[in-house]
Each structure stands twice: as C-alpha cells, then as structure tokens.
Amino acid sequence: EDGLLICGGKRLCAAKIDGCNDHRIVMALAVAVYAAGLPALLRGAEAVNKSWPAFWDTLRGLGAKIDTE
C-alpha cells in the first residue's frame, strides 16, 4: 500500500549528466551509474556536500572508481 514499483525501461548508457546542484539528484544518479557499470560525467558533483560530505568516499568504499576533474 505504501510501496513503489518501478518497471525498468532501456538500459543506461555512458553520458554527461548535470546534477542541477541538487545533492539528491547527484547521489541517485551516482548510484544508478555505478549499478549500470558504465562511465558517466556528473556535473555539480560537489552538491553532495550539502547533506553527505563523505558520499564519494563511501561509494569508493563499495568499489566504485571515481575520478575528479
């Protein structure tokens, strides 16, 4: 009753993505990109500092390869 079912569509692909300076969007996109196993350029990645400054270190700890420009 209070759940959410999401039926996937097309597979994710490598992309350049703008996080719109929204920490929630940046973190969600980062997890999606990591799960897809494909590279992506996330613009505005520093937005995570608003709520979780250690987010990138945590994602690295899970095995993600993250490079900064």
N, CA, C and O atoms as a MOPAC input file, in Angstrom:
PM7 MOZYME 1SCF
protein

 N      0.81500 1    -1.20300 1     0.00000 1
 C      0.00000 1     0.00000 1     0.00000 1
 C      0.85900 1     1.26700 1     0.00000 1
 O      0.50800 1     2.25400 1    -0.64700 1
 N      1.97300 1     1.24100 1     0.71800 1
 C      2.82500 1     2.42000 1     0.72600 1
 C      4.12500 1     2.17900 1    -0.03900 1
 O      5.11400 1     2.87800 1     0.18100 1
 N      4.12400 1     1.19100 1    -0.93500 1
 C      5.31400 1     0.85200 1    -1.71500 1
 C      5.35300 1     1.56700 1    -3.04900 1
 O      4.45300 1     2.32500 1    -3.41200 1
 N      6.42200 1     1.29700 1    -3.75700 1
 C      6.62800 1     1.89600 1    -5.06800 1
 C      7.23000 1     0.83700 1    -5.97700 1
 O      8.27200 1     0.26800 1    -5.65300 1
 N      6.60100 1     0.56800 1    -7.08900 1
 C      7.09300 1    -0.40200 1    -8.05500 1
 C      7.55300 1     0.35300 1    -9.28900 1
 O      6.79200 1     1.11700 1    -9.88100 1
 N      8.80700 1     0.13300 1    -9.67400 1
 C      9.35500 1     0.78400 1   -10.85300 1
 C      9.73000 1    -0.29200 1   -11.86200 1
 O     10.56800 1    -1.14800 1   -11.57800 1
 N      9.12400 1    -0.25300 1   -13.01500 1
 C      9.44400 1    -1.20100 1   -14.08300 1
 C     10.44200 1    -0.52500 1   -15.00500 1
 O     10.15900 1     0.52500 1   -15.58200 1
 N     11.60100 1    -1.12900 1   -15.13600 1
 C     12.67100 1    -0.53600 1   -15.93600 1
 C     12.32900 1    -0.43900 1   -17.41800 1
 O     11.45300 1    -1.13100 1   -17.93800 1
 N     13.04300 1     0.42600 1   -18.04600 1
 C     12.87700 1     0.61700 1   -19.47900 1
 C     14.16700 1     0.26000 1   -20.17700 1
 O     14.62300 1    -0.88200 1   -20.11700 1
 N     14.74400 1     1.22000 1   -20.82800 1
 C     16.00200 1     0.99700 1   -21.53600 1
 C     17.16300 1     0.96400 1   -20.55800 1
 O     17.08700 1     1.52500 1   -19.46500 1
 N     18.23800 1     0.30000 1   -20.96300 1
 C     19.43600 1     0.23200 1   -20.14500 1
 C     20.14100 1     1.59000 1   -20.15200 1
 O     20.05500 1     2.34500 1   -21.12100 1
 N     20.82600 1     1.87800 1   -19.07100 1
 C     21.60000 1     3.11100 1   -19.00000 1
 C     22.80700 1     3.01600 1   -19.92500 1
 O     23.27900 1     1.92400 1   -20.24000 1
 N     23.29400 1     4.16700 1   -20.35200 1
 C     24.49000 1     4.19400 1   -21.18600 1
 C     25.39300 1     5.32700 1   -20.69700 1
 O     24.96800 1     6.19100 1   -19.93100 1
 N     26.62900 1     5.30600 1   -21.14800 1
 C     27.57600 1     6.34700 1   -20.77400 1
 C     27.00900 1     7.71300 1   -21.17200 1
 O     26.38900 1     7.86300 1   -22.22500 1
 N     27.23800 1     8.70100 1   -20.30400 1
 C     26.62800 1    10.00400 1   -20.57300 1
 C     27.31200 1    11.11100 1   -19.78700 1
 O     28.10500 1    10.85900 1   -18.88000 1
 N     26.98600 1    12.33800 1   -20.15600 1
 C     27.33200 1    13.52100 1   -19.37700 1
 C     26.02400 1    13.97600 1   -18.74400 1
 O     25.03300 1    14.20400 1   -19.43700 1
 N     26.03400 1    14.10800 1   -17.41500 1
 C     24.80200 1    14.38400 1   -16.68500 1
 C     24.99600 1    15.60700 1   -15.79800 1
 O     26.03500 1    15.75000 1   -15.15300 1
 N     24.01100 1    16.48100 1   -15.76400 1
 C     24.05000 1    17.65700 1   -14.89500 1
 C     23.18100 1    17.38500 1   -13.67800 1
 O     21.98500 1    17.12700 1   -13.81100 1
 N     23.77300 1    17.44200 1   -12.50100 1
 C     23.03500 1    17.19100 1   -11.26600 1
 C     22.21000 1    18.36600 1   -10.78800 1
 O     21.56300 1    18.28000 1    -9.74400 1
 N     22.21700 1    19.46600 1   -11.52900 1
 C     21.39300 1    20.64600 1   -11.22600 1
 C     21.61600 1    21.17700 1    -9.81000 1
 O     20.70600 1    21.74700 1    -9.20800 1
 N     22.83200 1    20.98900 1    -9.27700 1
 C     23.18500 1    21.46600 1    -7.93900 1
 C     22.25000 1    20.91700 1    -6.86200 1
 O     22.03200 1    21.55600 1    -5.83300 1
 N     21.69900 1    19.72000 1    -7.11100 1
 C     20.79800 1    19.07300 1    -6.15000 1
 C     21.46700 1    17.80500 1    -5.63400 1
 O     21.67400 1    16.85300 1    -6.38700 1
 N     21.80000 1    17.79700 1    -4.35800 1
 C     22.52300 1    16.66300 1    -3.78300 1
 C     21.76500 1    15.35400 1    -3.93000 1
 O     22.38800 1    14.30500 1    -4.09200 1
 N     20.44600 1    15.38400 1    -3.87900 1
 C     19.65600 1    14.15600 1    -4.00700 1
 C     19.75300 1    13.59200 1    -5.41500 1
 O     19.87200 1    12.38000 1    -5.59400 1
 N     19.70300 1    14.45900 1    -6.40800 1
 C     19.80900 1    14.01000 1    -7.79500 1
 C     21.20400 1    13.45400 1    -8.05800 1
 O     21.34300 1    12.39600 1    -8.67200 1
 N     22.23400 1    14.15500 1    -7.60100 1
 C     23.61100 1    13.71100 1    -7.82400 1
 C     23.83600 1    12.33800 1    -7.20200 1
 O     24.41000 1    11.45700 1    -7.84300 1
 N     23.39300 1    12.14500 1    -5.96300 1
 C     23.60700 1    10.85500 1    -5.30600 1
 C     22.82300 1     9.73700 1    -5.98200 1
 O     23.34400 1     8.63500 1    -6.15600 1
 N     21.59000 1    10.00300 1    -6.36100 1
 C     20.78400 1     8.99000 1    -7.03800 1
 C     21.40700 1     8.60900 1    -8.38400 1
 O     21.47700 1     7.42900 1    -8.72900 1
 N     21.85400 1     9.60400 1    -9.13300 1
 C     22.48000 1     9.32900 1   -10.41900 1
 C     23.79000 1     8.57100 1   -10.24800 1
 O     24.10000 1     7.67700 1   -11.03600 1
 N     24.55300 1     8.92000 1    -9.23200 1
 C     25.82300 1     8.24000 1    -8.98500 1
 C     25.59800 1     6.75800 1    -8.70600 1
 O     26.32100 1     5.91000 1    -9.22800 1
 N     24.60300 1     6.44500 1    -7.89100 1
 C     24.30500 1     5.04300 1    -7.58400 1
 C     23.80600 1     4.32600 1    -8.82700 1
 O     24.18800 1     3.18000 1    -9.06500 1
 N     22.96400 1     4.96800 1    -9.62600 1
 C     22.46000 1     4.35100 1   -10.85000 1
 C     23.58800 1     4.07400 1   -11.83800 1
 O     23.64100 1     3.00500 1   -12.44600 1
 N     24.47700 1     5.03000 1   -11.99100 1
 C     25.61200 1     4.86400 1   -12.90600 1
 C     26.52000 1     3.73100 1   -12.42400 1
 O     26.97400 1     2.90600 1   -13.21700 1
 N     26.77600 1     3.70400 1   -11.11800 1
 C     27.61100 1     2.64500 1   -10.55500 1
 C     26.96700 1     1.27400 1   -10.78100 1
 O     27.64600 1     0.32100 1   -11.16100 1
 N     25.67400 1     1.18000 1   -10.54900 1
 C     24.95800 1    -0.08500 1   -10.74100 1
 C     24.96800 1    -0.52900 1   -12.20400 1
 O     24.99800 1    -1.72500 1   -12.49500 1
 N     24.94400 1     0.43400 1   -13.11500 1
 C     24.95100 1     0.11400 1   -14.54300 1
 C     26.32700 1    -0.33100 1   -15.01500 1
 O     26.45200 1    -0.98500 1   -16.05000 1
 N     27.36300 1     0.02500 1   -14.25500 1
 C     28.71600 1    -0.37200 1   -14.62500 1
 C     29.28200 1     0.37500 1   -15.81500 1
 O     30.18800 1    -0.11300 1   -16.49000 1
 N     28.75200 1     1.55400 1   -16.07000 1
 C     29.20900 1     2.34800 1   -17.20800 1
 C     29.72600 1     3.70200 1   -16.73100 1
 O     29.30000 1     4.19800 1   -15.68800 1
 N     30.64200 1     4.30000 1   -17.49200 1
 C     31.16200 1     5.60400 1   -17.07800 1
 C     30.16100 1     6.73100 1   -17.35200 1
 O     29.34600 1     6.65700 1   -18.27200 1
 N     30.24900 1     7.75300 1   -16.53800 1
 C     29.43300 1     8.95000 1   -16.73900 1
 C     30.16000 1    10.12700 1   -16.12000 1
 O     30.91300 1     9.97300 1   -15.15800 1
 N     29.93200 1    11.28400 1   -16.66800 1
 C     30.47000 1    12.52700 1   -16.12300 1
 C     29.32800 1    13.24700 1   -15.42100 1
 O     28.36100 1    13.66600 1   -16.05700 1
 N     29.44900 1    13.38900 1   -14.09900 1
 C     28.41600 1    14.06800 1   -13.31500 1
 C     28.87300 1    15.49200 1   -13.02200 1
 O     29.84000 1    15.70200 1   -12.29000 1
 N     28.18800 1    16.45000 1   -13.58400 1
 C     28.49300 1    17.85100 1   -13.30600 1
 C     27.76000 1    18.26500 1   -12.03000 1
 O     26.63400 1    17.83500 1   -11.78400 1
 N     28.40600 1    19.09700 1   -11.22900 1
 C     27.79700 1    19.54500 1    -9.98500 1
 C     27.90700 1    18.52400 1    -8.86700 1
 O     27.11300 1    18.53000 1    -7.92600 1
 N     28.90200 1    17.64200 1    -8.97600 1
 C     29.05800 1    16.56200 1    -8.00500 1
 C     29.30000 1    17.07300 1    -6.59100 1
 O     29.03000 1    16.35600 1    -5.62700 1
 N     29.80100 1    18.29300 1    -6.44600 1
 C     30.07800 1    18.84200 1    -5.12300 1
 C     28.80100 1    19.10100 1    -4.32600 1
 O     28.87200 1    19.37000 1    -3.12700 1
 N     27.65300 1    19.02600 1    -4.95900 1
 C     26.38300 1    19.25500 1    -4.27200 1
 C     26.16100 1    18.26300 1    -3.13800 1
 O     25.40600 1    18.55200 1    -2.21000 1
 N     26.81100 1    17.08700 1    -3.19300 1
 C     26.62500 1    16.09800 1    -2.12100 1
 C     27.10100 1    16.63300 1    -0.78000 1
 O     26.68200 1    16.13300 1     0.26400 1
 N     27.96700 1    17.63700 1    -0.78800 1
 C     28.47900 1    18.19800 1     0.46200 1
 C     27.37900 1    18.81700 1     1.31800 1
 O     27.56700 1    19.01400 1     2.51800 1
 N     26.24200 1    19.12300 1     0.71900 1
 C     25.12800 1    19.70700 1     1.46700 1
 C     24.59200 1    18.75400 1     2.52800 1
 O     24.19000 1    19.18400 1     3.60900 1
 N     24.58700 1    17.46300 1     2.22000 1
 C     23.97900 1    16.51300 1     3.14700 1
 C     24.88700 1    15.34900 1     3.54300 1
 O     24.69600 1    14.75900 1     4.60600 1
 N     25.87800 1    15.00700 1     2.70000 1
 C     26.71500 1    13.84900 1     2.99400 1
 C     28.10400 1    14.08000 1     2.41500 1
 O     28.42500 1    13.54500 1     1.35400 1
 N     28.92500 1    14.86200 1     3.08800 1
 C     30.25600 1    15.19400 1     2.56800 1
 C     31.13300 1    13.98100 1     2.25900 1
 O     32.01100 1    14.06300 1     1.39900 1
 N     30.91200 1    12.86400 1     2.94100 1
 C     31.73100 1    11.66000 1     2.72500 1
 C     31.12200 1    10.71400 1     1.68800 1
 O     31.56100 1     9.57000 1     1.57000 1
 N     30.12200 1    11.17100 1     0.94200 1
 C     29.42500 1    10.30100 1    -0.01600 1
 C     30.38000 1     9.63800 1    -1.00100 1
 O     30.30000 1     8.42900 1    -1.22100 1
 N     31.28400 1    10.41800 1    -1.59900 1
 C     32.17700 1     9.86100 1    -2.61400 1
 C     33.13400 1     8.83900 1    -2.00300 1
 O     33.44500 1     7.82800 1    -2.63200 1
 N     33.59800 1     9.09500 1    -0.79000 1
 C     34.45800 1     8.12400 1    -0.10900 1
 C     33.68200 1     6.84100 1     0.18500 1
 O     34.21800 1     5.74100 1     0.05500 1
 N     32.43000 1     6.98900 1     0.57700 1
 C     31.58800 1     5.81800 1     0.84600 1
 C     31.37900 1     5.00200 1    -0.42400 1
 O     31.46500 1     3.77400 1    -0.39800 1
 N     31.10600 1     5.68200 1    -1.53500 1
 C     30.89900 1     4.97700 1    -2.80200 1
 C     32.18700 1     4.28500 1    -3.24900 1
 O     32.15000 1     3.16900 1    -3.76600 1
 N     33.31200 1     4.94700 1    -3.05000 1
 C     34.61000 1     4.31000 1    -3.34100 1
 C     34.79300 1     3.05800 1    -2.48000 1
 O     35.29500 1     2.04000 1    -2.95600 1
 N     34.38800 1     3.13900 1    -1.22800 1
 C     34.49600 1     2.00400 1    -0.32000 1
 C     33.68300 1     0.81000 1    -0.76900 1
 O     33.97900 1    -0.32800 1    -0.40200 1
 N     32.64900 1     1.07100 1    -1.57000 1
 C     31.83400 1    -0.01100 1    -2.12400 1
 C     32.41700 1    -0.56600 1    -3.42500 1
 O     31.89400 1    -1.52600 1    -3.99200 1
 N     33.51300 1     0.05400 1    -3.89200 1
 C     34.17500 1    -0.44300 1    -5.09000 1
 C     34.08200 1     0.44700 1    -6.30800 1
 O     34.61200 1     0.09500 1    -7.36200 1
 N     33.42500 1     1.58900 1    -6.19900 1
 C     33.28300 1     2.47900 1    -7.34800 1
 C     34.61900 1     3.16200 1    -7.64000 1
 O     35.34600 1     3.55200 1    -6.72600 1
 N     34.92300 1     3.29600 1    -8.91600 1
 C     36.11100 1     4.04900 1    -9.34100 1
 C     35.63400 1     5.45600 1    -9.67400 1
 O     34.83300 1     5.65400 1   -10.58800 1
 N     36.13600 1     6.42300 1    -8.92500 1
 C     35.68800 1     7.80600 1    -9.09600 1
 C     36.90200 1     8.68300 1    -9.33500 1
 O     37.83900 1     8.69300 1    -8.53800 1
 N     36.88000 1     9.41400 1   -10.42900 1
 C     37.94800 1    10.35600 1   -10.76300 1
 C     37.35700 1    11.75600 1   -10.71500 1
 O     36.19400 1    11.95900 1   -11.06000 1
 N     38.15800 1    12.71600 1   -10.28700 1
 C     37.70900 1    14.09800 1   -10.28800 1
 C     38.45200 1    14.86900 1   -11.35400 1
 O     39.60700 1    14.58600 1   -11.67000 1
 N     37.76400 1    15.84300 1   -11.89500 1
 C     38.36800 1    16.69000 1   -12.93200 1
 C     38.77500 1    18.00300 1   -12.34900 1
 O     39.30400 1    18.85700 1   -13.06100 1

